[in-house]
Amino acid sequence: MEIPFRVGLDGKVAVVTGGAGVLCGLFASALAECGARVAVLDLKGEAAARKAREIGSGGGTAIGVEADVLDAGSLRKAADRVRAEFGRCDILVNGAGGNHPRGTTEHDWLEAGYVLSGAEGGRSFFDLDREGVEFVFGLNFTGTLLTTQEFARDMLGRGGTVLNMSSMNAFRPLTRIPAYSAAKAAVNNFTQWLAVYLSRHAIRVNAIAPGFFLTDQNRSLLVGPDGTHTPRAGRIIAHTPLGRFGVPEELVGTLLWLADERSSGFVSGAVVPVDGGFSAYSGV
């Protein structure tokens, strides 16, 4: 892949969770392009292996590892393999995350007279499923915590970098997705807390907060069959000063800057928006 600039990560071991996905797969490729040995962790083992082969065919060094970020035993097994094949982790990217329909409301707000449940009313806040909400919170926050517990121990006494994936939802919760917004807000707070807690070991902890990026996973929600923006996409663009969606490659520069000790060695506890100005605009 073509990266915006190269940082020196030769000899470093990078672990990327959710590494078979669109954004984190791009991160894994970029880290490998800069010389890191990359462990691509993903719940889907074959997808992780496929991504590792892709990196290898481009001249990088990578292994695909099946891992469930909500299972401490699975993470321990994954870490044992990474240590055996590559050595101790230097850079951890906590990229696994996502949403679930059972933690999502059907409408933006509760209108007067709205039927709270059932076929007529759809899914309101009062219908949110506890297990669905807990799954979303667990995947985004607890998965970050458990993965960091396993791999950051490699950095104790020697330094390293932890990079979490936040979201614009953490700053300005979007309609319909309360569980996801709350979970990403927790990731922000955890990033700052952990940056303080691990500071005596020269471990830097930061996060990237992407705005709205058009990917294959969300394209059907934002672009209609005729190629025009959906109403929700139109509102997003109207509140993004740069007037467009981001493309995944525009996250890579921030990733590399934060991953490289020489570039950002005094940056810790930061949550960096990459959002086209969305978080800076009040709408008026």
GUDREN-385882 format. One record per residue (C-alpha): chain; x, y, z; residue number from 1; residue in three letters. Coordinates in steps of 0.1 Angstrom, whole numbers. Layout:
<chain:A | east:X | north:Y | up:Z | n:NUM | res:ALA> $
...
//
This chain:
<chain:A | east:0 | north:0 | up:0 | n:1 | res:MET> $
<chain:A | east:10 | north:36 | up:-4 | n:2 | res:GLU> $
<chain:A | east:15 | north:54 | up:29 | n:3 | res:ILE> $
<chain:A | east:18 | north:92 | up:34 | n:4 | res:PRO> $
<chain:A | east:52 | north:90 | up:51 | n:5 | res:PHE> $
<chain:A | east:74 | north:63 | up:66 | n:6 | res:ARG> $
<chain:A | east:83 | north:61 | up:102 | n:7 | res:VAL> $
<chain:A | east:110 | north:37 | up:115 | n:8 | res:GLY> $
<chain:A | east:93 | north:7 | up:131 | n:9 | res:LEU> $
<chain:A | east:119 | north:-19 | up:122 | n:10 | res:ASP> $
<chain:A | east:122 | north:-45 | up:149 | n:11 | res:GLY> $
<chain:A | east:89 | north:-35 | up:165 | n:12 | res:LYS> $
<chain:A | east:61 | north:-60 | up:171 | n:13 | res:VAL> $
<chain:A | east:26 | north:-46 | up:165 | n:14 | res:ALA> $
<chain:A | east:-7 | north:-63 | up:175 | n:15 | res:VAL> $
<chain:A | east:-38 | north:-51 | up:157 | n:16 | res:VAL> $
<chain:A | east:-72 | north:-63 | up:169 | n:17 | res:THR> $
<chain:A | east:-100 | north:-63 | up:144 | n:18 | res:GLY> $
<chain:A | east:-72 | north:-65 | up:119 | n:19 | res:GLY> $
<chain:A | east:-91 | north:-82 | up:92 | n:20 | res:ALA> $
<chain:A | east:-116 | north:-52 | up:90 | n:21 | res:GLY> $
<chain:A | east:-115 | north:-23 | up:66 | n:22 | res:VAL> $
<chain:A | east:-99 | north:4 | up:88 | n:23 | res:LEU> $
<chain:A | east:-77 | north:-18 | up:110 | n:24 | res:CYS> $
<chain:A | east:-67 | north:-39 | up:81 | n:25 | res:GLY> $
<chain:A | east:-54 | north:-7 | up:66 | n:26 | res:LEU> $
<chain:A | east:-36 | north:0 | up:99 | n:27 | res:PHE> $
<chain:A | east:-20 | north:-34 | up:99 | n:28 | res:ALA> $
<chain:A | east:-7 | north:-29 | up:63 | n:29 | res:SER> $
<chain:A | east:7 | north:6 | up:71 | n:30 | res:ALA> $
<chain:A | east:25 | north:-6 | up:102 | n:31 | res:LEU> $
<chain:A | east:40 | north:-35 | up:82 | n:32 | res:ALA> $
<chain:A | east:51 | north:-11 | up:55 | n:33 | res:GLU> $
<chain:A | east:71 | north:8 | up:81 | n:34 | res:CYS> $
<chain:A | east:89 | north:-23 | up:91 | n:35 | res:GLY> $
<chain:A | east:69 | north:-37 | up:120 | n:36 | res:ALA> $
<chain:A | east:61 | north:-74 | up:124 | n:37 | res:ARG> $
<chain:A | east:24 | north:-74 | up:126 | n:38 | res:VAL> $
<chain:A | east:1 | north:-98 | up:143 | n:39 | res:ALA> $
<chain:A | east:-34 | north:-95 | up:128 | n:40 | res:VAL> $
<chain:A | east:-59 | north:-105 | up:154 | n:41 | res:LEU> $
<chain:A | east:-95 | north:-111 | up:145 | n:42 | res:ASP> $
<chain:A | east:-125 | north:-131 | up:156 | n:43 | res:LEU> $
<chain:A | east:-125 | north:-147 | up:121 | n:44 | res:LYS> $
<chain:A | east:-93 | north:-167 | up:120 | n:45 | res:GLY> $
<chain:A | east:-93 | north:-173 | up:82 | n:46 | res:GLU> $
<chain:A | east:-99 | north:-136 | up:75 | n:47 | res:ALA> $
<chain:A | east:-69 | north:-127 | up:98 | n:48 | res:ALA> $
<chain:A | east:-48 | north:-153 | up:79 | n:49 | res:ALA> $
<chain:A | east:-59 | north:-139 | up:46 | n:50 | res:ARG> $
<chain:A | east:-49 | north:-104 | up:56 | n:51 | res:LYS> $
<chain:A | east:-15 | north:-116 | up:69 | n:52 | res:ALA> $
<chain:A | east:-9 | north:-133 | up:35 | n:53 | res:ARG> $
<chain:A | east:-18 | north:-101 | up:17 | n:54 | res:GLU> $
<chain:A | east:7 | north:-82 | up:38 | n:55 | res:ILE> $
<chain:A | east:33 | north:-109 | up:32 | n:56 | res:GLY> $
<chain:A | east:27 | north:-107 | up:-6 | n:57 | res:SER> $
<chain:A | east:35 | north:-70 | up:-4 | n:58 | res:GLY> $
<chain:A | east:69 | north:-76 | up:13 | n:59 | res:GLY> $
<chain:A | east:58 | north:-72 | up:49 | n:60 | res:GLY> $
<chain:A | east:59 | north:-96 | up:78 | n:61 | res:THR> $
<chain:A | east:26 | north:-106 | up:94 | n:62 | res:ALA> $
<chain:A | east:8 | north:-135 | up:110 | n:63 | res:ILE> $
<chain:A | east:-30 | north:-140 | up:113 | n:64 | res:GLY> $
<chain:A | east:-42 | north:-150 | up:147 | n:65 | res:VAL> $
<chain:A | east:-78 | north:-159 | up:157 | n:66 | res:GLU> $
<chain:A | east:-88 | north:-141 | up:189 | n:67 | res:ALA> $
<chain:A | east:-119 | north:-131 | up:208 | n:68 | res:ASP> $
<chain:A | east:-113 | north:-98 | up:226 | n:69 | res:VAL> $
<chain:A | east:-141 | north:-107 | up:251 | n:70 | res:LEU> $
<chain:A | east:-124 | north:-139 | up:261 | n:71 | res:ASP> $
<chain:A | east:-93 | north:-136 | up:283 | n:72 | res:ALA> $
<chain:A | east:-83 | north:-172 | up:276 | n:73 | res:GLY> $
<chain:A | east:-85 | north:-166 | up:239 | n:74 | res:SER> $
<chain:A | east:-64 | north:-135 | up:242 | n:75 | res:LEU> $
<chain:A | east:-38 | north:-153 | up:263 | n:76 | res:ARG> $
<chain:A | east:-35 | north:-180 | up:237 | n:77 | res:LYS> $
<chain:A | east:-31 | north:-154 | up:210 | n:78 | res:ALA> $
<chain:A | east:-5 | north:-135 | up:230 | n:79 | res:ALA> $
<chain:A | east:15 | north:-168 | up:235 | n:80 | res:ASP> $
<chain:A | east:16 | north:-173 | up:198 | n:81 | res:ARG> $
<chain:A | east:26 | north:-138 | up:191 | n:82 | res:VAL> $
<chain:A | east:54 | north:-140 | up:217 | n:83 | res:ARG> $
<chain:A | east:66 | north:-173 | up:203 | n:84 | res:ALA> $
<chain:A | east:67 | north:-162 | up:167 | n:85 | res:GLU> $
<chain:A | east:76 | north:-125 | up:169 | n:86 | res:PHE> $
<chain:A | east:85 | north:-116 | up:205 | n:87 | res:GLY> $
<chain:A | east:69 | north:-91 | up:230 | n:88 | res:ARG> $
<chain:A | east:44 | north:-66 | up:218 | n:89 | res:CYS> $
<chain:A | east:56 | north:-30 | up:213 | n:90 | res:ASP> $
<chain:A | east:26 | north:-14 | up:197 | n:91 | res:ILE> $
<chain:A | east:-10 | north:-24 | up:205 | n:92 | res:LEU> $
<chain:A | east:-39 | north:-11 | up:183 | n:93 | res:VAL> $
<chain:A | east:-72 | north:-18 | up:200 | n:94 | res:ASN> $
<chain:A | east:-93 | north:-17 | up:168 | n:95 | res:GLY> $
<chain:A | east:-120 | north:-44 | up:175 | n:96 | res:ALA> $
<chain:A | east:-154 | north:-28 | up:179 | n:97 | res:GLY> $
<chain:A | east:-188 | north:-23 | up:164 | n:98 | res:GLY> $
<chain:A | east:-225 | north:-19 | up:170 | n:99 | res:ASN> $
<chain:A | east:-256 | north:-42 | up:172 | n:100 | res:HIS> $
<chain:A | east:-292 | north:-36 | up:162 | n:101 | res:PRO> $
<chain:A | east:-304 | north:-46 | up:197 | n:102 | res:ARG> $
<chain:A | east:-286 | north:-16 | up:212 | n:103 | res:GLY> $
<chain:A | east:-301 | north:8 | up:186 | n:104 | res:THR> $
<chain:A | east:-333 | north:28 | up:185 | n:105 | res:THR> $
<chain:A | east:-355 | north:30 | up:154 | n:106 | res:GLU> $
<chain:A | east:-360 | north:68 | up:155 | n:107 | res:HIS> $
<chain:A | east:-340 | north:99 | up:164 | n:108 | res:ASP> $
<chain:A | east:-363 | north:110 | up:192 | n:109 | res:TRP> $
<chain:A | east:-395 | north:100 | up:210 | n:110 | res:LEU> $
<chain:A | east:-425 | north:118 | up:196 | n:111 | res:GLU> $
<chain:A | east:-456 | north:125 | up:216 | n:112 | res:ALA> $
<chain:A | east:-480 | north:96 | up:213 | n:113 | res:GLY> $
<chain:A | east:-454 | north:72 | up:201 | n:114 | res:TYR> $
<chain:A | east:-462 | north:36 | up:207 | n:115 | res:VAL> $
<chain:A | east:-434 | north:24 | up:229 | n:116 | res:LEU> $
<chain:A | east:-431 | north:-12 | up:217 | n:117 | res:SER> $
<chain:A | east:-445 | north:-37 | up:193 | n:118 | res:GLY> $
<chain:A | east:-450 | north:-38 | up:155 | n:119 | res:ALA> $
<chain:A | east:-466 | north:-3 | up:154 | n:120 | res:GLU> $
<chain:A | east:-440 | north:15 | up:175 | n:121 | res:GLY> $
<chain:A | east:-408 | north:-3 | up:164 | n:122 | res:GLY> $
<chain:A | east:-379 | north:-1 | up:188 | n:123 | res:ARG> $
<chain:A | east:-377 | north:28 | up:213 | n:124 | res:SER> $
<chain:A | east:-353 | north:35 | up:241 | n:125 | res:PHE> $
<chain:A | east:-376 | north:15 | up:264 | n:126 | res:PHE> $
<chain:A | east:-373 | north:-15 | up:242 | n:127 | res:ASP> $
<chain:A | east:-335 | north:-17 | up:241 | n:128 | res:LEU> $
<chain:A | east:-324 | north:-52 | up:249 | n:129 | res:ASP> $
<chain:A | east:-300 | north:-54 | up:279 | n:130 | res:ARG> $
<chain:A | east:-280 | north:-82 | up:263 | n:131 | res:GLU> $
<chain:A | east:-276 | north:-62 | up:231 | n:132 | res:GLY> $
<chain:A | east:-265 | north:-31 | up:250 | n:133 | res:VAL> $
<chain:A | east:-240 | north:-51 | up:271 | n:134 | res:GLU> $
<chain:A | east:-227 | north:-68 | up:239 | n:135 | res:PHE> $
<chain:A | east:-220 | north:-34 | up:223 | n:136 | res:VAL> $
<chain:A | east:-204 | north:-20 | up:255 | n:137 | res:PHE> $
<chain:A | east:-184 | north:-51 | up:260 | n:138 | res:GLY> $
<chain:A | east:-171 | north:-53 | up:224 | n:139 | res:LEU> $
<chain:A | east:-160 | north:-17 | up:224 | n:140 | res:ASN> $
<chain:A | east:-149 | north:-10 | up:260 | n:141 | res:PHE> $
<chain:A | east:-143 | north:-44 | up:278 | n:142 | res:THR> $
<chain:A | east:-126 | north:-58 | up:247 | n:143 | res:GLY> $
<chain:A | east:-102 | north:-29 | up:248 | n:144 | res:THR> $
<chain:A | east:-96 | north:-33 | up:285 | n:145 | res:LEU> $
<chain:A | east:-90 | north:-71 | up:283 | n:146 | res:LEU> $
<chain:A | east:-67 | north:-69 | up:253 | n:147 | res:THR> $
<chain:A | east:-46 | north:-42 | up:269 | n:148 | res:THR> $
<chain:A | east:-43 | north:-62 | up:301 | n:149 | res:GLN> $
<chain:A | east:-28 | north:-91 | up:281 | n:150 | res:GLU> $
<chain:A | east:-5 | north:-73 | up:257 | n:151 | res:PHE> $
<chain:A | east:6 | north:-42 | up:277 | n:152 | res:ALA> $
<chain:A | east:22 | north:-64 | up:302 | n:153 | res:ARG> $
<chain:A | east:49 | north:-70 | up:275 | n:154 | res:ASP> $
<chain:A | east:57 | north:-33 | up:277 | n:155 | res:MET> $
<chain:A | east:62 | north:-30 | up:314 | n:156 | res:LEU> $
<chain:A | east:97 | north:-17 | up:322 | n:157 | res:GLY> $
<chain:A | east:106 | north:-13 | up:285 | n:158 | res:ARG> $
<chain:A | east:80 | north:12 | up:271 | n:159 | res:GLY> $
<chain:A | east:55 | north:9 | up:243 | n:160 | res:GLY> $
<chain:A | east:24 | north:24 | up:227 | n:161 | res:THR> $
<chain:A | east:-12 | north:16 | up:231 | n:162 | res:VAL> $
<chain:A | east:-36 | north:31 | up:206 | n:163 | res:LEU> $
<chain:A | east:-73 | north:28 | up:211 | n:164 | res:ASN> $
<chain:A | east:-101 | north:34 | up:186 | n:165 | res:MET> $
<chain:A | east:-126 | north:60 | up:197 | n:166 | res:SER> $
<chain:A | east:-152 | north:78 | up:176 | n:167 | res:SER> $
<chain:A | east:-170 | north:111 | up:172 | n:168 | res:MET> $
<chain:A | east:-198 | north:95 | up:191 | n:169 | res:ASN> $
<chain:A | east:-177 | north:98 | up:222 | n:170 | res:ALA> $
<chain:A | east:-178 | north:136 | up:220 | n:171 | res:PHE> $
<chain:A | east:-212 | north:142 | up:204 | n:172 | res:ARG> $
<chain:A | east:-235 | north:111 | up:207 | n:173 | res:PRO> $
<chain:A | east:-254 | north:104 | up:175 | n:174 | res:LEU> $
<chain:A | east:-291 | north:97 | up:174 | n:175 | res:THR> $
<chain:A | east:-302 | north:60 | up:175 | n:176 | res:ARG> $
<chain:A | east:-270 | north:45 | up:188 | n:177 | res:ILE> $
<chain:A | east:-269 | north:50 | up:226 | n:178 | res:PRO> $
<chain:A | east:-249 | north:19 | up:235 | n:179 | res:ALA> $
<chain:A | east:-222 | north:26 | up:209 | n:180 | res:TYR> $
<chain:A | east:-219 | north:62 | up:219 | n:181 | res:SER> $
<chain:A | east:-216 | north:54 | up:256 | n:182 | res:ALA> $
<chain:A | east:-190 | north:27 | up:250 | n:183 | res:ALA> $
<chain:A | east:-168 | north:50 | up:229 | n:184 | res:LYS> $
<chain:A | east:-171 | north:77 | up:256 | n:185 | res:ALA> $
<chain:A | east:-158 | north:51 | up:281 | n:186 | res:ALA> $
<chain:A | east:-129 | north:44 | up:257 | n:187 | res:VAL> $
<chain:A | east:-119 | north:81 | up:258 | n:188 | res:ASN> $
<chain:A | east:-120 | north:81 | up:296 | n:189 | res:ASN> $
<chain:A | east:-101 | north:48 | up:298 | n:190 | res:PHE> $
<chain:A | east:-75 | north:61 | up:274 | n:191 | res:THR> $
<chain:A | east:-67 | north:91 | up:297 | n:192 | res:GLN> $
<chain:A | east:-68 | north:70 | up:329 | n:193 | res:TRP> $
<chain:A | east:-45 | north:44 | up:315 | n:194 | res:LEU> $
<chain:A | east:-21 | north:70 | up:301 | n:195 | res:ALA> $
<chain:A | east:-16 | north:82 | up:337 | n:196 | res:VAL> $
<chain:A | east:-15 | north:47 | up:353 | n:197 | res:TYR> $
<chain:A | east:12 | north:33 | up:329 | n:198 | res:LEU> $
<chain:A | east:33 | north:65 | up:326 | n:199 | res:SER> $
<chain:A | east:60 | north:53 | up:349 | n:200 | res:ARG> $
<chain:A | east:68 | north:25 | up:325 | n:201 | res:HIS> $
<chain:A | east:72 | north:49 | up:295 | n:202 | res:ALA> $
<chain:A | east:40 | north:34 | up:280 | n:203 | res:ILE> $
<chain:A | east:21 | north:60 | up:260 | n:204 | res:ARG> $
<chain:A | east:-17 | north:56 | up:256 | n:205 | res:VAL> $
<chain:A | east:-36 | north:76 | up:230 | n:206 | res:ASN> $
<chain:A | east:-67 | north:72 | up:209 | n:207 | res:ALA> $
<chain:A | east:-79 | north:82 | up:174 | n:208 | res:ILE> $
<chain:A | east:-115 | north:94 | up:171 | n:209 | res:ALA> $
<chain:A | east:-126 | north:91 | up:135 | n:210 | res:PRO> $
<chain:A | east:-154 | north:111 | up:121 | n:211 | res:GLY> $
<chain:A | east:-174 | north:97 | up:92 | n:212 | res:PHE> $
<chain:A | east:-157 | north:75 | up:67 | n:213 | res:PHE> $
<chain:A | east:-174 | north:59 | up:38 | n:214 | res:LEU> $
<chain:A | east:-166 | north:21 | up:38 | n:215 | res:THR> $
<chain:A | east:-182 | north:-10 | up:23 | n:216 | res:ASP> $
<chain:A | east:-197 | north:-17 | up:57 | n:217 | res:GLN> $
<chain:A | east:-217 | north:15 | up:60 | n:218 | res:ASN> $
<chain:A | east:-222 | north:24 | up:23 | n:219 | res:ARG> $
<chain:A | east:-258 | north:11 | up:22 | n:220 | res:SER> $
<chain:A | east:-267 | north:34 | up:51 | n:221 | res:LEU> $
<chain:A | east:-252 | north:65 | up:36 | n:222 | res:LEU> $
<chain:A | east:-256 | north:61 | up:-1 | n:223 | res:VAL> $
<chain:A | east:-288 | north:51 | up:-20 | n:224 | res:GLY> $
<chain:A | east:-290 | north:27 | up:-49 | n:225 | res:PRO> $
<chain:A | east:-288 | north:57 | up:-73 | n:226 | res:ASP> $
<chain:A | east:-256 | north:69 | up:-57 | n:227 | res:GLY> $
<chain:A | east:-271 | north:99 | up:-39 | n:228 | res:THR> $
<chain:A | east:-267 | north:105 | up:-2 | n:229 | res:HIS> $
<chain:A | east:-294 | north:92 | up:22 | n:230 | res:THR> $
<chain:A | east:-311 | north:118 | up:44 | n:231 | res:PRO> $
<chain:A | east:-288 | north:108 | up:74 | n:232 | res:ARG> $
<chain:A | east:-257 | north:111 | up:52 | n:233 | res:ALA> $
<chain:A | east:-269 | north:146 | up:41 | n:234 | res:GLY> $
<chain:A | east:-271 | north:157 | up:77 | n:235 | res:ARG> $
<chain:A | east:-236 | north:144 | up:84 | n:236 | res:ILE> $
<chain:A | east:-222 | north:162 | up:55 | n:237 | res:ILE> $
<chain:A | east:-240 | north:194 | up:65 | n:238 | res:ALA> $
<chain:A | east:-223 | north:193 | up:99 | n:239 | res:HIS> $
<chain:A | east:-188 | north:184 | up:85 | n:240 | res:THR> $
<chain:A | east:-170 | north:217 | up:75 | n:241 | res:PRO> $
<chain:A | east:-149 | north:200 | up:49 | n:242 | res:LEU> $
<chain:A | east:-181 | north:190 | up:32 | n:243 | res:GLY> $
<chain:A | east:-174 | north:153 | up:25 | n:244 | res:ARG> $
<chain:A | east:-168 | north:119 | up:40 | n:245 | res:PHE> $
<chain:A | east:-133 | north:108 | up:49 | n:246 | res:GLY> $
<chain:A | east:-116 | north:80 | up:31 | n:247 | res:VAL> $
<chain:A | east:-99 | north:53 | up:53 | n:248 | res:PRO> $
<chain:A | east:-64 | north:62 | up:40 | n:249 | res:GLU> $
<chain:A | east:-68 | north:96 | up:57 | n:250 | res:GLU> $
<chain:A | east:-64 | north:79 | up:91 | n:251 | res:LEU> $
<chain:A | east:-30 | north:64 | up:84 | n:252 | res:VAL> $
<chain:A | east:-10 | north:95 | up:90 | n:253 | res:GLY> $
<chain:A | east:-24 | north:99 | up:125 | n:254 | res:THR> $
<chain:A | east:-18 | north:62 | up:132 | n:255 | res:LEU> $
<chain:A | east:19 | north:64 | up:122 | n:256 | res:LEU> $
<chain:A | east:25 | north:97 | up:141 | n:257 | res:TRP> $
<chain:A | east:11 | north:82 | up:173 | n:258 | res:LEU> $
<chain:A | east:28 | north:48 | up:168 | n:259 | res:ALA> $
<chain:A | east:63 | north:63 | up:163 | n:260 | res:ASP> $
<chain:A | east:81 | north:72 | up:196 | n:261 | res:GLU> $
<chain:A | east:103 | north:98 | up:178 | n:262 | res:ARG> $
<chain:A | east:74 | north:116 | up:163 | n:263 | res:SER> $
<chain:A | east:50 | north:117 | up:193 | n:264 | res:SER> $
<chain:A | east:71 | north:107 | up:223 | n:265 | res:GLY> $
<chain:A | east:56 | north:134 | up:245 | n:266 | res:PHE> $
<chain:A | east:20 | north:127 | up:234 | n:267 | res:VAL> $
<chain:A | east:0 | north:106 | up:259 | n:268 | res:SER> $
<chain:A | east:-36 | north:106 | up:271 | n:269 | res:GLY> $
<chain:A | east:-47 | north:124 | up:239 | n:270 | res:ALA> $
<chain:A | east:-78 | north:116 | up:218 | n:271 | res:VAL> $
<chain:A | east:-72 | north:129 | up:183 | n:272 | res:VAL> $
<chain:A | east:-102 | north:137 | up:162 | n:273 | res:PRO> $
<chain:A | east:-98 | north:129 | up:125 | n:274 | res:VAL> $
<chain:A | east:-132 | north:142 | up:114 | n:275 | res:ASP> $
<chain:A | east:-132 | north:170 | up:88 | n:276 | res:GLY> $
<chain:A | east:-140 | north:195 | up:115 | n:277 | res:GLY> $
<chain:A | east:-172 | north:178 | up:127 | n:278 | res:PHE> $
<chain:A | east:-164 | north:182 | up:164 | n:279 | res:SER> $
<chain:A | east:-156 | north:218 | up:160 | n:280 | res:ALA> $
<chain:A | east:-188 | north:229 | up:143 | n:281 | res:TYR> $
<chain:A | east:-219 | north:238 | up:164 | n:282 | res:SER> $
<chain:A | east:-242 | north:238 | up:133 | n:283 | res:GLY> $
<chain:A | east:-246 | north:276 | up:132 | n:284 | res:VAL> $
//
